[in-house]
Amino acid sequence: MTIRKLVAYGTSAPRPSDLIVFGSDREIARHYESGNSSKPFTVTRGSIAQSLGIRSQHAHVSTHSDPQMTKVEIDLLQIEYRTERPTDPILHLVVAGSLSIQHRSPLSTFLILSNSGIFRGRDMLPRAHPNDGFVDVLAIDRNINLRQRALAWHRSKTGWHLPHPQLQVSRAVEHQWSGRPSNMIADGVLIRDVAWLKCTVLADALSIYL
């Protein structure tokens, strides 16, 4: 079946007695990186929660009155990256929600890679879903003027920033970027002077309970 944001999918399952409750995308990624990813979890905040509509289902998170939950699979993004010196080692991290490349501030963002489609609380990539097997990519023309950039940012509240001639959208199972050293923000964590990265989709990496 076609998987879309805010559309029900998954299977009914009893609420695990040892359910872990996370509060961010980064905690989901760390859960996977910990090697204990088989432990059941849910999440109440962040782009994965927003994309799956978990904010409207807090009762399933906060109370034990309903023993049934919905268990769904989600993808993650495996990131390999290197900083400005070509001799620097390739480093690795996992992203659950979104990653951006920018020069100085959010308004200087020129690349967004997203598993959830949500960036800074906005629906920047409306077709994205955290279990569609793709990373969604938004490339922003560096020559876009400040007025057009601000207008696109404003319209991104509802997804109306697309289509736009200076915003290029694509989907892939793998994406590479290289360029001048820039800031990389991965699930809200800042990493400076990144000059190369490779993103690979980890399909069905985790099961999450709603």
C-alpha positions in Angstrom: 0.0 0.0 0.0 1.1 3.6 -0.6 2.4 5.1 2.7 1.7 8.8 3.3 2.0 11.1 6.2 -0.9 11.1 8.6 -2.5 8.1 7.0 -2.9 5.0 9.3 -0.7 2.0 8.7 1.0 -0.6 10.8 -0.3 -3.4 12.9 -2.2 -3.5 16.2 0.0 -4.7 19.1 -0.2 -4.9 22.9 1.4 -2.0 24.7 4.9 -3.2 25.8 5.4 -3.1 29.6 8.9 -1.8 29.1 8.0 0.9 26.5 10.5 3.7 26.3 9.2 7.3 25.7 11.6 9.5 23.7 11.2 13.3 23.2 13.2 14.0 20.1 14.5 12.7 16.8 18.0 12.6 18.1 17.0 10.2 20.9 15.5 7.8 18.2 18.8 7.9 16.3 20.8 7.3 19.5 18.5 4.4 20.3 19.5 2.7 17.0 23.2 3.5 17.5 23.2 2.0 21.0 22.8 -1.5 19.7 19.6 -2.0 21.8 17.2 -1.1 19.0 15.0 -4.1 19.7 13.7 -2.3 22.9 10.2 -1.0 22.2 9.8 2.8 22.1 7.6 5.7 21.2 8.3 9.4 20.8 6.2 12.5 21.7 8.1 15.4 20.0 10.2 16.0 17.0 9.7 15.6 13.3 9.0 11.8 13.4 6.2 12.4 15.9 4.8 15.3 13.8 5.0 13.3 10.6 3.2 10.3 12.0 0.6 12.4 13.8 1.6 11.2 17.3 0.9 14.6 18.8 -2.8 13.8 18.3 -2.5 10.5 20.0 -1.0 11.4 23.4 -3.5 9.2 25.1 -1.7 6.2 23.7 1.5 7.5 25.1 0.5 8.7 28.5 -2.0 6.2 29.8 -2.3 2.5 30.3 -6.1 2.5 30.0 -5.9 1.3 26.4 -3.6 -1.8 26.2 -3.4 -1.7 22.4 -1.1 0.4 20.3 -0.1 0.5 16.7 3.4 -0.8 15.8 4.9 0.6 12.6 8.3 0.4 10.9 10.4 3.6 10.2 13.5 4.2 8.1 16.6 6.0 9.3 19.3 7.8 7.4 22.9 6.6 7.6 25.3 9.6 7.1 29.0 9.4 6.2 30.7 12.7 6.3 34.1 14.4 6.2 35.2 17.9 7.3 37.2 20.4 5.2 40.5 18.6 4.9 40.6 15.7 2.4 42.9 13.8 4.7 40.3 13.9 7.6 38.7 10.5 8.3 35.2 9.7 7.2 32.9 9.9 10.2 29.4 8.3 10.7 26.1 9.2 12.3 22.5 8.2 12.1 19.7 10.7 11.4 16.0 10.0 12.3 14.4 13.2 11.1 16.2 15.8 8.9 19.6 17.1 8.1 20.5 20.5 6.6 23.6 22.1 5.2 23.9 25.9 5.7 26.5 28.6 5.8 25.6 30.7 8.7 22.0 30.5 9.7 18.7 28.7 8.8 18.1 31.4 6.2 21.4 30.4 4.5 20.3 26.8 4.2 20.9 25.4 0.7 20.3 21.6 1.2 17.8 19.6 3.3 17.8 15.8 3.5 14.8 14.5 5.2 13.3 11.2 6.4 10.2 12.8 7.9 9.6 15.7 5.5 9.6 18.1 8.5 12.3 20.7 8.9 12.2 23.1 12.0 8.5 22.2 12.5 7.5 23.0 8.8 6.3 20.6 6.2 9.1 21.3 3.8 8.9 18.1 1.8 5.2 17.2 1.7 5.6 13.9 -0.1 8.1 12.5 2.4 7.2 9.7 4.9 9.5 8.0 7.4 8.8 4.6 6.0 8.7 5.1 2.2 12.2 3.8 1.6 13.5 7.2 0.3 15.4 10.2 1.5 13.7 13.4 0.2 16.0 16.1 -0.9 15.4 19.9 -1.2 18.2 21.8 -2.9 17.9 25.6 -2.7 19.5 27.7 -5.4 22.3 29.8 -3.8 21.3 32.7 -6.1 17.8 32.9 -4.7 17.2 36.4 -3.4 16.4 37.1 0.3 12.8 38.1 -0.5 12.1 34.9 -2.4 13.8 32.8 0.3 11.8 34.4 3.1 8.6 34.0 1.1 9.3 30.3 0.5 10.0 29.9 4.2 6.7 31.5 5.1 4.8 29.4 2.7 6.5 26.2 3.9 4.1 26.3 6.9 1.6 24.7 4.7 3.7 23.2 1.9 2.8 25.9 -0.6 6.5 26.8 -1.2 6.5 24.1 -4.0 6.8 24.1 -6.9 9.4 26.9 -7.2 12.0 27.4 -10.0 14.8 27.8 -7.5 13.8 24.9 -5.2 14.7 21.5 -6.6 13.1 18.5 -5.0 14.1 14.9 -5.6 14.0 11.5 -3.9 16.5 8.7 -3.7 17.8 5.8 -1.7 21.3 7.5 -1.6 22.4 11.0 -2.0 25.9 12.6 -2.0 27.0 16.2 -1.6 30.3 18.0 -1.6 31.2 21.7 -1.5 32.9 24.4 0.6 33.0 23.7 4.3 29.6 24.4 5.8 27.5 23.8 8.9 25.6 20.5 9.0 22.7 20.3 11.4 21.6 16.7 12.0 18.5 16.2 14.1 19.3 19.5 15.7 23.0 18.8 16.4 25.5 21.2 14.8 28.6 19.9 13.1 30.9 22.5 11.6 33.1 22.5 8.5 31.5 19.6 6.7 32.7 19.4 3.1 31.4 16.0 1.9 28.6 13.7 2.9 26.9 10.6 1.7 23.4 9.7 2.9 22.0 6.1 2.6 18.5 5.0 3.6 18.3 2.3 6.3 14.9 0.9 5.3 12.7 -0.5 8.1 15.5 0.2 10.7 13.2 0.5 13.7 9.8 -0.3 15.0 7.9 2.4 16.8 4.7 2.3 18.8 1.9 4.9 18.4 
